[in-house]
């Protein structure tokens, strides 16, 4: 194939992969998931605030991390990337979910270019990219306006640059590889653990190929550390954040132990035993190929983390990588796959694929190697099996896709905070400049953020400062003005009071897609005349 025809072929493949990803991933972003999770709402509000004023919701100018409340801090890359789009697009469910779709597309394209470097057969790179595109966990997280998927482009860029360095001996590629890891540390809290792990794998690759060239270790370290300077300065000027994050994920008791004592606690026999069990659970066939994540935000429970044909591709793929690939690439891919749950193990959370999404690129590469092994086998039966599985994979994804836009919406509504959108929209429709009060129950978690989001979306920002939160168990209804609107959970304290209290009446009940009631809108009626 000539250089020109090969360039045209690559360009055509890239365009087709990009369009396929955008069409498949970008459909119905406001329909499924059924509602916005609170993380999506808060990330997008911080992004919108940055886009408008350069400051987060707390007034910090261009922060590295956005502090929400308590021990909850949000990572920067998703906020700033979303802010770029919100500079030109209005705030809505669709617009805040466009950035992760773009990230998912970038992942698929980078997978194609990484696979081009690792496979000799020209049809395998599109297959590897297609495997990632059709991976259920990748699809799900490419439609959530949170930070879980954002490390993957940096990991894939690292793989591509590192393989270029190993092939060409050009230090510029090594510098770019470790710089990708350094910048990737800003993408997700788990990335703060995984990017140093991948940096260690980079050093291992140098040991395996050029152990005496000490300058290369310096180049790698420089590329990794320079992007981390703002992060290190941030932690130095915000010393409470480290302890907050440790406490948030219960790594160890940061209020009682310093980091060295915490490390000792993590290495205790009890801790190691528990975390070893967590580690193996990430390679549980039920989790990987059939049931997926235990939570309905990160999975549907009708498909695994990856498609079930991967259960038959991964074993020969592991064998093929271990026996056929060049030694440093073999070590990187195998160890990358094996170590991908480390961040999840550190926080002791089994079956939470959002903590271990960096597993997906390695799984796709190994599965593609398994396809290549089957296709190259002497027995016709192996080649036939490869064809059958290649047909089965998109068919399974189609079944998963139908469920995702169908019954999954109903199953998952409680995991997405229920129909707060409907409740807030109903309350706004009944609110006007003459409304004497807007009261939001603290029994509806994160309600103040949802109120702000939908007020901005509906161009009713004047309602944001007028809303006040209240505790239904302690509220003094005599102090609530007549005509005020109150939002509470169905069968909550206030809702029960409405049945007997002459000062309250139900205006409407907000339901879920399966018609189960979730929230109730009440009105404070005037006191009867004496």
HELIX and SHEET records of a PDB file:
HELIX    1   1 UNK A    3  UNK A   25  1                                  23    
HELIX    2   2 UNK A   38  UNK A   53  1                                  16    
HELIX    3   3 UNK A   76  UNK A   86  1                                  11    
HELIX    4   4 UNK A   93  UNK A  118  1                                  26    
HELIX    5   5 UNK A  124  UNK A  133  1                                  10    
HELIX    6   6 UNK A  136  UNK A  141  1                                   6    
HELIX    7   7 UNK A  151  UNK A  168  1                                  18    
HELIX    8   8 UNK A  171  UNK A  184  1                                  14    
HELIX    9   9 UNK A  191  UNK A  210  1                                  20    
HELIX   10  10 UNK A  214  UNK A  226  1                                  13    
HELIX   11  11 UNK A  229  UNK A  237  1                                   9    
HELIX   12  12 UNK A  240  UNK A  248  1                                   9    
HELIX   13  13 UNK A  259  UNK A  266  1                                   8    
HELIX   14  14 UNK A  269  UNK A  281  1                                  13    
HELIX   15  15 UNK A  285  UNK A  285  1                                   1    
HELIX   16  16 UNK A  286  UNK A  291  3                                   6    
HELIX   17  17 UNK A  310  UNK A  324  1                                  15    
HELIX   18  18 UNK A  327  UNK A  339  1                                  13    
HELIX   19  19 UNK A  342  UNK A  346  1                                   5    
HELIX   20  20 UNK A  353  UNK A  355  5                                   3    
HELIX   21  21 UNK A  359  UNK A  376  1                                  18    
HELIX   22  22 UNK A  380  UNK A  404  1                                  25    
HELIX   23  23 UNK A  407  UNK A  411  1                                   5    
HELIX   24  24 UNK A  413  UNK A  416  5                                   4    
HELIX   25  25 UNK A  420  UNK A  429  1                                  10    
HELIX   26  26 UNK A  447  UNK A  457  1                                  11    
HELIX   27  27 UNK A  461  UNK A  463  5                                   3    
HELIX   28  28 UNK A  477  UNK A  479  5                                   3    
HELIX   29  29 UNK A  493  UNK A  498  1                                   6    
SHEET    1   A 2 UNK A  66  UNK A  69  0                                        
SHEET    2   A 2 UNK A  72  UNK A  74 -1                                        
SHEET    1   B 5 UNK A 467  UNK A 470  0                                        
SHEET    2   B 5 UNK A 438  UNK A 441  1                                        
SHEET    3   B 5 UNK A 485  UNK A 489  1                                        
SHEET    4   B 5 UNK A 517  UNK A 524 -1                                        
SHEET    5   B 5 UNK A 504  UNK A 511 -1                                        
END                                                                             
